[in-house]
Amino acid sequence: MIEILILCSTGIVVGFLAGLFGIGGGLIIVPIVTFLMIHFNDLPSADAYAYGIGSSMLSIIFTGSMATFFHIKNNNFNFSYVSNVIGYLFFGSLIGSYIIYFANFYFLKYFFIFYCFFSALKLLNRANLNFLYSLPLKPISFIFGALSSIVGIGGGTLFVPYLEAKKIDIKLAISSSSLLGVVIGIGTLLGFVSQKLILETTPLLNSFFDYGNIYIKSFIFLTLPSIFTIFISTKLLVSLNQNIIKKLFAYLLICIGLISLFNL
């Protein structure tokens, strides 16, 4: 019962953040599911972390799809901003899923933390990140896709500041990031599944959930309840002033950076 309450509460929070900020909530889902797999299911930490990422990605596919749908219904979406980079993003996340076991997590986490803090300052007009934002969207999509896959996030914390720096309305940057998170989730899960299909000698004995490192309870009790707060937060986004959204997103990035820093 405690496990279900934790998952449902997490889903409500994740849904609100997905709709309002265009993020998948992986930085919340991954540690929560990892904790539950260790303490309620007796999995080793490495296996539990893999389930955290897999479960996060399935949730991101669902929440990102719902958020994108509601953004379109609210006339807050422009597919042309991201249509040319979906392939680069997909292959970046696919490759990221393959290098998870070989990556230097401390380097990646420090880079992610650096990006969160300085992107927040940029949104608050107190920092200059032109050296990173000057990169074209296609290569940056590949890089962000791989990094998002490895860290287990939907990429909104990476893409929204970048797109906003490219003079895209921040509301449209948020709605675009919702769709990009779906692509990242699909690429990562396909990477997990393909790896296990190659490595397992009896692939037909396991289900998609097994191959994708997905905790079924997290999909039922975390992902599905998020639909209610996604609807509310996408409506709220349209009514908010752009400057308020920038400040809220900046403060969110600072909180995410601090949480990641203390989790090192």
N, C-alpha and C positions, 0 to 999 in steps of 0.2 A: 504493500500500500504506500509506503514511504517513497519507494522508487517511482511509482506512478505519479504521485503528487509532485515530485521533483521534475519529472519529465513534462507534465502539464504546465507547471509554472514557467519552466524554461521556454516552452512553445509559445506561450502568451507573450513573453518578452521578445522572443525572436521574431514573431510575426509583426509586432509593432515596429521594431527596428528595420525589418525588411521593407515594409511599406513606406516608412518615413524617410529612410536614409539610403535605400538601395543596397544594403549589405545583407549577406546571407546568414550572418549570425554564427559563423563557424568558430569564432574565438570564444563563444559561449558554449556551443554544442560540443565541440571536441573535448574540452576538459570535463564537462558534465558526463558525457557518455563514457569517457575513459575511466572516470571515477566509479561510475556505476558498474562497469564491466569488471573492475578490479575488486570492488567491495561486495557486490551482490552476485557476481558470476564467477569469481575466483580465477580470472584470467591473468596471465603474466602481463606486466606493464607494456611490453612491446606489442603484444597482440591486442591489448585493450586500446592502445593508441591508434592502431590500424582500424579498429572498429569505430573509434571516435571520428576518424577522418571519413571513412565510408558512410557512416550514418549522417555525418554533417553534409556530405555531398548530395545524398538522396534528399535530405531536407531542403537544401539550397535549390535543387531542381524544382521541387514542389513550390516552395515559398516564392522563388524567383518567377516561376510561371504564373502563379496567382497574382503576384504584385504587378507583373507586366500586363496581365489581363485588365486589372483594375486601373492601371495607369492609362491604358488605351481607352477604356470606358470614360475616364475623366479628361480625355483629350490632352494628355500630358505624355506624349511619346512621339519620337521621330526616328524611324528605323534607319534612315539614311546615315545617321551619325555613326552607326556601328556595323552596318551591313558588309562593309569591305574588310572587316577584321575578324569576323567570326572564325574563319578557317585558321588564321594564325593563333587565335586564342585557344581553339580546340586542340591543335597540335602541341601548343605550349603546355596545356594542362595534361594532355596524354603523356608527354615526355616527363613532366613533373611527377606523375604517378609511378613512373618506372625508376626515377632516381631518388625516391623517398628513402630507400634503404641505404643509399650511399652518400646522401647530402650531409654537409656540415651544418647541423641545425643551429648551432650558436651563431655562426656567421649570418645565416638566413634570418634568425630572430632579431639580431642586432640591426640588420639592414631594415627589417620591417618596422622595428621600434623607431629607428632614425626617420624613416619615411613618415610614420604616423605623427611624430612630434613636429617635424618641419612642414608637413602638409597642413597641419593645424595652424601653425604660425603664418603660413602663406595665405590661408583662408581669412585669417585675421589681419592680413596686410602687414605682417611683421617679419617676413622672411623672403628670401629669394631662392627659388629652386629651378631657375632657368636652365641650369646644366642638365637636369633630368627631364624637365618638361619640354626641352627643345627636341628630344627624340621623336621621330614620326610615330604615328599611332600604330602602324602595323608591327614594327619590331617591339614596341613597348607592350603591345597586346600579347605577343609571344612570351615576353619576359614575365609580365604580370600573371599570365595563365599558368606558367610553370611554378612561380612562387606561390600563387594561391593554392595550387594543388598540393604542394609540399607542406604548407602551413595548415591547410584544411579549411580555407575560407572561400567566400564567393567572389572576392575581388572588389567589392564596393569601396572599401577603405582605400584601395589603390587607385581605382578608376575615377571616382567622383572628383577628387582634387585635381587629377590630371585633366579631365574633360573640362572642368570649370576654368582651369588655367588656359585652355584652348578657346576661351570665350564662348563656351556653350552654357546656356542658361542652366543654373544648378539644379532646377527641378527636372529638366530634361536629362541632365547628367545622371541624376539619381534613377530615373526611370530606365535609362539606357543600361545602367549598371545592373539592374534587376535581370534583364535579359542576358547580359554577359555572364552573370553568375550561373544561369541555367547551362550555358555552354561549358563553363568550367566544371560544373558538377558532372555533366555527361562525359566529358573527356576523361576526368579522373576515374569515374566508376568503370568506364570501358577499359581503362588501363589496368585497374585492379582485376577485373574479370578475365581479360586476355592473359595476364601474367599467370593466374591460377589455372586457366585452361591449358596453358603451355606446360606448366610445372606438374600439375596433378596427373597421376596415371589413370585414375578412374573419374573423369570429370562429370559423368552423368549422375553420379551419386549425390552430388550437392546441388543446392538451389542457387538462384541468382543472389539471394541475400547472403549466402555463405561466401560466394566468390567475390561479392562486392564489399565484404567486411561490414555488413549492415546489421545493426541490432533492431530486430523487428519491433520490439516494444517502443523504441524511440520514434519509429515512423508513425505508429498508432497513437501514442500518447503525447508526443512532442510536436511532430510535424502537422498532423491533422488539426489540432486545436488552434494552430497559428493562423488559420484562414480568417478567423473572426477579427483578430487585431490587424491583419493585413488590410482588410476592407476599411477599417476605421482610420488607420494611419495614412493610407493613400488618399483618402478624402481630406484629411487634415493637411497633407502636404500642399495640395492645390490652394488652400486658403491662406497659407503662411506667406509672410513677406520674405523675399530672397535673402536680405541681410540677416534676418533671424535664422533662416535655414543654414546659412554659412556659419554663423556663430555656433549654432547647436551642433552642426557636423564637426566643427573644429574642436569643441569641448568633448564630443564623443571620441574623436581620434586621440585626444590627450588621455582620456580614461582608458582606451584600448591599449595605448602605448604603455601606460603605467601598469596595467594588469599583466601585459606581456613581459614587462621588465621584472616584475616581482615573481613571475612564474619561471624565470630562467634557472 
